[in-house]
Amino acid sequence: MNILIVGAGAQGAPCAAVLARQSGVRRILLGARKLTAAAAVRDRIGSPKVEAVAFDAQQPDTLVAAVRESMAKVDANVDVVIDLTPSFCSPNVMRAALALGAHYVNTAACPEHLAQLIQGRALDLADRFVAAGRTALLGCGASPGVANILCRRYCDQLDTLERIEIRVGFHTPSQAAMVKTWTPTWSPEQQYFDYCDPPCLFHDGRHEHMPVFHEPETYDFGGNLGKIQLTHHAHDEQYSLPLILGKGIRYCCYKYPFEPAVATLHATGFTQDRSVNVRGVEVKAVDVLMQLLPRPVEIALLDSAIQKELVPFIADTQAHVLIKGTVGGRDKTFRIATGAFLDQAAKALELFGTANVSVAYAAATGALQLTEGKTRAGLVWPEELDAERFIELTNTLGLKLNVSVR
C-alpha cells in the first residue's frame, strides 16, 4: 500500500518511522511546505520507502499535483492520506484526499466539524466521501483516538451509560517552578489554541462551552506521576462520545494538565483575535508568540541522546478513563488506565528513533485499518471503528497497547 503523510514535524516524523517498518507498506510520501524539512526526516529514518515531497497543505490543487507527479514514477496511487497538520488545515487536506481517491485520517477534527456535530448538522464533505466510497477518520491519535476506542470497548458492555470522565496526566515541571516556561511537544499553534479555546463540556445531556481553564482540580495519578493540577480542555472526545455512544449518557468531560505559562500569556492578551500596532505595523500578538516557540520539525529531530534522557518522563504519561453505567439494572463502573504506547517510550526510541510516538502510532493504526475496507464510507469517529480489530492491529506494529481495568 502507498501512504501520503501530510506534515513532517513532531507527529509526521514518527508516523513515517512507524509505517516504514511495516511489510505491507510499499511507499510513503512525506510532505511538508519546505522540502528540506521532509528530507531531513527522510534521511533520519533511512528507509528507501520514504520519499520527501514539498507542497502547501492549504493548497489542495498543488498538493494533489505534487503527489501525482511523485506517484507517477512508480505507476501507483495513494491509498490513504494521514493528515498531521494543525486541525485548521484539515478541510483542504480532506479535499486533496478526495481528489486522490484515498481514505483520510487526522488526529484532531477541525473546528467546523465539531460545531456541526453538536448542532446536528451534516458534516462538510461527508457526502463526498460516501459518494467516493472512501472513509475519513477524524481524531485518531492517542487522545482523541485510543481513548475513544477504549470507551467504545467498555461502553459496549453496558446497558445504560451515565458518564465518561477522561483525565490525562504527564510531568509538568512548570506547575512547581518559580519561573514558568512552556515548550510545545508538537504544533505550537494547535497546542496553544487547545489550551485557550473555551472547552466543551457535556453535562445534563447537552453540550456547553465553558470558560478557559474551567474547574481546576488536583488529581492523583499515582506512581511517579503523582498529583497533577488539571482543568477542562478543548478536545474532541466530549463532542463525539456522547452522540455516538448514546445509551442515555448525561456527562462527558476531558481534563488536561494546567499550563501556568499559557494561562499567563492568554490572560495578558495573546489571543487569536487581538492585534497590536508596533511602530505603525499591525501585528497579531499570537503570531509573534508563535515565532518565539520551537517549530515541530525541531521537536521531531531532537538528538537521540536528549530523547533518551526524556524517556523516563515520557513513560510516566497516563490517561485515566472513568465510565459509569448499568448492566442488568445494577450499577457498573470501569476505571481504565493506559499509557497509550508512551509507557514503552524506550522501545519506541529503539524501534522508531523517537520516544514520543503515541499520536502518530495510533494514526498509523487507523490508516491501516481503513485500508482493510471494513469501515463504512463517509466521516467517522474513532469510537465507530471495530475496537477489537484496532487493538489487535495496533499490537502488531511494534508496540503494545497496555490497559488496566478495575
Secondary structure in CASP SS format (residue, H / E / C, confidence):
PFRMAT SS
TARGET T0000
AUTHOR 0000-0000-0000
METHOD secondary structure of the structure
MODEL  1
M C 1.00
N E 1.00
I E 1.00
L E 1.00
I E 1.00
V E 1.00
G C 1.00
A C 1.00
G C 1.00
A C 1.00
Q C 1.00
G H 1.00
A H 1.00
P H 1.00
C H 1.00
A H 1.00
A H 1.00
V H 1.00
L H 1.00
A H 1.00
R C 1.00
Q C 1.00
S C 1.00
G C 1.00
V C 1.00
R C 1.00
R E 1.00
I E 1.00
L E 1.00
L E 1.00
G E 1.00
A E 1.00
R C 1.00
K C 1.00
L H 1.00
T H 1.00
A H 1.00
A H 1.00
A H 1.00
A H 1.00
V H 1.00
R H 1.00
D H 1.00
R H 1.00
I H 1.00
G C 1.00
S C 1.00
P C 1.00
K C 1.00
V E 1.00
E E 1.00
A E 1.00
V E 1.00
A E 1.00
F C 1.00
D C 1.00
A C 1.00
Q C 1.00
Q C 1.00
P H 1.00
D H 1.00
T H 1.00
L H 1.00
V H 1.00
A H 1.00
A H 1.00
V H 1.00
R H 1.00
E H 1.00
S H 1.00
M H 1.00
A H 1.00
K C 1.00
V C 1.00
D C 1.00
A C 1.00
N C 1.00
V C 1.00
D C 1.00
V E 1.00
V E 1.00
I E 1.00
D E 1.00
L C 1.00
T C 1.00
P C 1.00
S H 1.00
F H 1.00
C H 1.00
S H 1.00
P H 1.00
N H 1.00
V H 1.00
M H 1.00
R H 1.00
A H 1.00
A H 1.00
L H 1.00
A H 1.00
L H 1.00
G C 1.00
A C 1.00
H E 1.00
Y E 1.00
V E 1.00
N E 1.00
T C 1.00
A C 1.00
A C 1.00
C C 1.00
P H 1.00
E H 1.00
H H 1.00
L H 1.00
A H 1.00
Q H 1.00
L H 1.00
I H 1.00
Q C 1.00
G C 1.00
R C 1.00
A C 1.00
L C 1.00
D C 1.00
L C 1.00
A H 1.00
D H 1.00
R H 1.00
F H 1.00
V H 1.00
A H 1.00
A H 1.00
G C 1.00
R C 1.00
T E 1.00
A E 1.00
L E 1.00
L C 1.00
G C 1.00
C C 1.00
G E 1.00
A C 1.00
S C 1.00
P C 1.00
G E 1.00
V H 1.00
A H 1.00
N H 1.00
I H 1.00
L H 1.00
C H 1.00
R H 1.00
R H 1.00
Y H 1.00
C H 1.00
D C 1.00
Q C 1.00
L C 1.00
D C 1.00
T E 1.00
L E 1.00
E E 1.00
R E 1.00
I E 1.00
E E 1.00
I E 1.00
R E 1.00
V E 1.00
G E 1.00
F C 1.00
H C 1.00
T C 1.00
P H 1.00
S H 1.00
Q H 1.00
A C 1.00
A C 1.00
M C 1.00
V C 1.00
K C 1.00
T C 1.00
W C 1.00
T C 1.00
P C 1.00
T C 1.00
W C 1.00
S C 1.00
P H 1.00
E H 1.00
Q H 1.00
Q H 1.00
Y H 1.00
F H 1.00
D H 1.00
Y H 1.00
C H 1.00
D C 1.00
P C 1.00
P C 1.00
C E 1.00
L E 1.00
F E 1.00
H E 1.00
D C 1.00
G C 1.00
R E 1.00
H E 1.00
E E 1.00
H E 1.00
M C 1.00
P C 1.00
V C 1.00
F C 1.00
H C 1.00
E C 1.00
P C 1.00
E E 1.00
T E 1.00
Y E 1.00
D E 1.00
F C 1.00
G C 1.00
G C 1.00
N C 1.00
L C 1.00
G C 1.00
K E 1.00
I E 1.00
Q E 1.00
L E 1.00
T E 1.00
H E 1.00
H C 1.00
A C 1.00
H C 1.00
D C 1.00
E H 1.00
Q H 1.00
Y H 1.00
S H 1.00
L H 1.00
P H 1.00
L H 1.00
I H 1.00
L H 1.00
G C 1.00
K C 1.00
G C 1.00
I C 1.00
R C 1.00
Y E 1.00
C E 1.00
C E 1.00
Y E 1.00
K E 1.00
Y E 1.00
P E 1.00
F C 1.00
E C 1.00
P H 1.00
A H 1.00
V H 1.00
A H 1.00
T H 1.00
L H 1.00
H H 1.00
A H 1.00
T H 1.00
G C 1.00
F C 1.00
T C 1.00
Q C 1.00
D C 1.00
R C 1.00
S E 1.00
V E 1.00
N E 1.00
V E 1.00
R C 1.00
G C 1.00
V E 1.00
E E 1.00
V E 1.00
K E 1.00
A H 1.00
V H 1.00
D H 1.00
V H 1.00
L H 1.00
M H 1.00
Q H 1.00
L H 1.00
L C 1.00
P C 1.00
R C 1.00
P H 1.00
V H 1.00
E H 1.00
I H 1.00
A H 1.00
L C 1.00
L C 1.00
D C 1.00
S H 1.00
A H 1.00
I H 1.00
Q H 1.00
K H 1.00
E H 1.00
L H 1.00
V H 1.00
P H 1.00
F H 1.00
I H 1.00
A C 1.00
D C 1.00
T C 1.00
Q E 1.00
A E 1.00
H E 1.00
V E 1.00
L E 1.00
I E 1.00
K E 1.00
G E 1.00
T E 1.00
V E 1.00
G C 1.00
G C 1.00
R E 1.00
D E 1.00
K E 1.00
T E 1.00
F E 1.00
R E 1.00
I E 1.00
A E 1.00
T E 1.00
G C 1.00
A C 1.00
F C 1.00
L H 1.00
D H 1.00
Q H 1.00
A H 1.00
A H 1.00
K H 1.00
A H 1.00
L H 1.00
E H 1.00
L H 1.00
F H 1.00
G C 1.00
T C 1.00
A C 1.00
N C 1.00
V C 1.00
S H 1.00
V H 1.00
A H 1.00
Y H 1.00
A H 1.00
A H 1.00
A H 1.00
T H 1.00
G H 1.00
A H 1.00
L H 1.00
Q H 1.00
L H 1.00
T C 1.00
E C 1.00
G C 1.00
K C 1.00
T C 1.00
R C 1.00
A C 1.00
G E 1.00
L E 1.00
V E 1.00
W C 1.00
P H 1.00
E H 1.00
E H 1.00
L C 1.00
D C 1.00
A H 1.00
E H 1.00
R H 1.00
F H 1.00
I H 1.00
E H 1.00
L H 1.00
T H 1.00
N C 1.00
T C 1.00
L C 1.00
G C 1.00
L C 1.00
K C 1.00
L C 1.00
N C 1.00
V E 1.00
S E 1.00
V E 1.00
R C 1.00
END
